[in-house]
Amino acid sequence: MVEQHAPAEASSEGLEPLFEDEAARTFRSRWQVIQGKFVDDPRDSVKQADDLVADIIKSVTMSFADRRIGLEKQWNSGDNNISTEDMRLALKRYRSFFERLLTLES
């Protein structure tokens, strides 16, 4: 069994889960229902699977966009007095975000 953590519990160097535990459970539950209906109605199951994947993609896209905006706000506040340490931390967060994006599999 793979242990799941909420994003707030992930290490600063590790990659955060894409979804909160509850959202992941909801997506998995939807998948189980879709898969369970396949024998009785394969066409509808495939349609529902497509809808589920579209919902997940939308959720991931919104999550990544929100994360990028949050990162930008940390360093691009219009204040030219941001310390080098704050900029180093911002770059470190961008690196983590960058690595996360590259670990996505198609």
Buried (B, 14 or more C-beta within 10 A) or exposed (E): EEEEEEBEEEEEEEBBBBBBEEBBEEBEEBBEEBEEEBEEEEEEBEEBBEEBEEEBEEBEEEBBEEBEEEBEEBBEEEEEEBEEEEEEBBEEBBEBBEEBEEEEEE
